[in-house]
Amino acid sequence: MSFPITHIKGTGLEITDQLKMLVVQKFSALEKFIGDESDVMCNIELEKTVPKQNGDIFRAEANLKFKGKMYRAEATTDQIEKSIDEVRDELQAELRKASDKSKTMLKRGGAMIKNMMRFGR
């Protein structure tokens, strides 16, 4: 199973097959968070701007809709690969935080039930 990227948009640069493969490869690290979920949408925008000095600037943005929540990440660097990596890492941190939060809530609820049963409250 590959990561479900719905749409890749390029502004100021051409989205080649090689660039698509790079994005899919980089974002495949997020598969462990989505599991077998079928209702996942991920839109990615890659942009190249040419400022008056300092060379090209690349911006990557990703919007991930997963389990009814929207996760968004954006990064701007001097290389497209770095921008893609930073966006992936930011999304991964957001998904990990959301996953940890739900696990913590589950454990807390289980501990409350255990205490109620133990002390008869």
Contacts in CASP RR format, 6 or more apart in sequence:
PFRMAT RR
TARGET T0000
AUTHOR 0000-0000-0000
METHOD contacts of the structure
MODEL  1
MSFPITHIKGTGLEITDQLKMLVVQKFSALEKFIGDESDVMCNIELEKTV
PKQNGDIFRAEANLKFKGKMYRAEATTDQIEKSIDEVRDELQAELRKASD
KSKTMLKRGGAMIKNMMRFGR
1 31 0 8 1.000
2 24 0 8 1.000
2 28 0 8 1.000
2 31 0 8 1.000
3 24 0 8 1.000
3 27 0 8 1.000
3 28 0 8 1.000
3 30 0 8 1.000
3 31 0 8 1.000
3 34 0 8 1.000
3 42 0 8 1.000
4 34 0 8 1.000
4 40 0 8 1.000
4 41 0 8 1.000
4 42 0 8 1.000
5 23 0 8 1.000
5 24 0 8 1.000
5 27 0 8 1.000
5 42 0 8 1.000
5 43 0 8 1.000
5 44 0 8 1.000
6 41 0 8 1.000
6 42 0 8 1.000
6 43 0 8 1.000
7 43 0 8 1.000
7 44 0 8 1.000
8 15 0 8 1.000
8 19 0 8 1.000
8 20 0 8 1.000
8 23 0 8 1.000
8 43 0 8 1.000
8 44 0 8 1.000
8 45 0 8 1.000
8 46 0 8 1.000
9 15 0 8 1.000
9 43 0 8 1.000
9 44 0 8 1.000
9 45 0 8 1.000
9 46 0 8 1.000
10 45 0 8 1.000
10 46 0 8 1.000
10 47 0 8 1.000
11 45 0 8 1.000
11 46 0 8 1.000
11 47 0 8 1.000
11 48 0 8 1.000
12 47 0 8 1.000
12 48 0 8 1.000
12 49 0 8 1.000
13 46 0 8 1.000
13 47 0 8 1.000
13 48 0 8 1.000
13 58 0 8 1.000
13 80 0 8 1.000
15 46 0 8 1.000
19 46 0 8 1.000
19 80 0 8 1.000
22 81 0 8 1.000
22 84 0 8 1.000
23 44 0 8 1.000
23 46 0 8 1.000
23 84 0 8 1.000
26 84 0 8 1.000
26 85 0 8 1.000
26 88 0 8 1.000
27 42 0 8 1.000
27 44 0 8 1.000
27 62 0 8 1.000
27 88 0 8 1.000
29 88 0 8 1.000
29 92 0 8 1.000
30 64 0 8 1.000
30 88 0 8 1.000
30 91 0 8 1.000
30 92 0 8 1.000
30 95 0 8 1.000
33 66 0 8 1.000
33 92 0 8 1.000
33 95 0 8 1.000
33 96 0 8 1.000
33 99 0 8 1.000
34 40 0 8 1.000
34 66 0 8 1.000
37 66 0 8 1.000
37 67 0 8 1.000
39 66 0 8 1.000
39 67 0 8 1.000
39 68 0 8 1.000
40 64 0 8 1.000
40 65 0 8 1.000
40 66 0 8 1.000
41 64 0 8 1.000
41 65 0 8 1.000
41 66 0 8 1.000
42 62 0 8 1.000
42 63 0 8 1.000
42 64 0 8 1.000
42 65 0 8 1.000
43 62 0 8 1.000
43 63 0 8 1.000
44 60 0 8 1.000
44 61 0 8 1.000
44 62 0 8 1.000
44 63 0 8 1.000
44 87 0 8 1.000
45 59 0 8 1.000
45 60 0 8 1.000
45 61 0 8 1.000
45 62 0 8 1.000
46 58 0 8 1.000
46 59 0 8 1.000
46 60 0 8 1.000
46 80 0 8 1.000
46 83 0 8 1.000
46 84 0 8 1.000
47 58 0 8 1.000
47 59 0 8 1.000
47 60 0 8 1.000
47 61 0 8 1.000
48 56 0 8 1.000
48 57 0 8 1.000
48 58 0 8 1.000
48 59 0 8 1.000
48 80 0 8 1.000
49 56 0 8 1.000
49 57 0 8 1.000
49 58 0 8 1.000
49 59 0 8 1.000
50 56 0 8 1.000
50 57 0 8 1.000
51 57 0 8 1.000
54 78 0 8 1.000
55 78 0 8 1.000
56 78 0 8 1.000
57 76 0 8 1.000
57 77 0 8 1.000
57 78 0 8 1.000
58 76 0 8 1.000
58 77 0 8 1.000
58 78 0 8 1.000
58 79 0 8 1.000
58 80 0 8 1.000
58 82 0 8 1.000
58 83 0 8 1.000
59 74 0 8 1.000
59 75 0 8 1.000
59 76 0 8 1.000
59 83 0 8 1.000
60 74 0 8 1.000
60 75 0 8 1.000
60 76 0 8 1.000
60 80 0 8 1.000
60 83 0 8 1.000
60 84 0 8 1.000
60 86 0 8 1.000
60 87 0 8 1.000
61 72 0 8 1.000
61 73 0 8 1.000
61 74 0 8 1.000
61 75 0 8 1.000
61 87 0 8 1.000
62 72 0 8 1.000
62 73 0 8 1.000
62 74 0 8 1.000
62 87 0 8 1.000
62 88 0 8 1.000
62 91 0 8 1.000
63 70 0 8 1.000
63 71 0 8 1.000
63 72 0 8 1.000
64 70 0 8 1.000
64 71 0 8 1.000
64 72 0 8 1.000
64 91 0 8 1.000
64 95 0 8 1.000
65 71 0 8 1.000
66 95 0 8 1.000
69 98 0 8 1.000
71 91 0 8 1.000
71 94 0 8 1.000
71 95 0 8 1.000
71 98 0 8 1.000
73 86 0 8 1.000
73 87 0 8 1.000
73 88 0 8 1.000
73 90 0 8 1.000
73 91 0 8 1.000
73 94 0 8 1.000
74 87 0 8 1.000
74 90 0 8 1.000
75 82 0 8 1.000
75 83 0 8 1.000
75 84 0 8 1.000
75 86 0 8 1.000
75 87 0 8 1.000
75 90 0 8 1.000
76 83 0 8 1.000
77 83 0 8 1.000
77 86 0 8 1.000
115 121 0 8 1.000
END
